[in-house]
């Protein structure tokens, strides 16, 4: 790997690094731009670097009005990472030159106008969407309408999301992973997903969930991992995984006040390969790992 700094002929000094790497047998580059406070300067950086083929672009520790949509015209990228930055809005116009973008990662970056899903409509080949520590209060119609149905992985972390509206993910049939951790979700319903659903990983850790609907994880035949850590869930209904147990390997329940009585007997009989969590009730089982509970503990 080779790295070096370039200084553009501007009134500002830009920390600017290009790294040459191997990508699928051909040269690829990663561009890291830091401490930029002028969108036109960022546009100039891209203009003067058009001879490179970029795999990834990282924009970090910067304060900008927006990312100029046209700076990608001569420089299509596969992966765009925005970290520790503040912008009024993500792009000044829909980024039509980012049609080939595969990954969008927004981490600890403040978008003063919020995440506007409509402006992402041109990202028709986006597969991976990661949003960390940026407010997305609700997922619903705008997300469903303007976000490409080619998405395969969605990760939200610390987004203060309180609700997911019915039908939000119904058209996203290619999803293999949904992770919404450390948000503020209080409720999940089966109608946010398609039926059947081919997703493999569902994480809703560190939320405010108190109950699991009877059918929440039903008809998800390829489901392998479910994360429900650090909620306030005490009961997992016996119908909640109907038609979804054949491939389930990991069920993460630690940090929940689980009641280990006859309502849990079905799970004890169908333990996945790895199950975490402890019994909170009854008192005779308090503190016992669920994985160590046997069906003969119950007189049902």
Buried (B, 14 or more C-beta within 10 A) or exposed (E): EEEEEEEBEEEEEBBBBBBBEEBEEEEBBBBBBBBBEBBEBBBBBBBEBEEBBBBBBBBBBBEBBBBBBBBBBEBEBBBBBBBBBBBBBBBBEBBBBBBEBBBBBBBBBBBEEEBBBEBBBBBEEBBBBBBBBBEBBEBBEBBBEBBBEBBBBBBBBBBBBBBBBEBBBBEBBBBBBBBBBBBBBBBBEBBBBBEBBEBBBBBBBBBEBBBBBEBBBBBBEBBBBBBBBBBEBBBBBBBBBBBBBEEBEBBBBBBBBBBBBEBBBBBBEBBBEEBBBBBBEEEEBEEBEBBEBEEEBBEE
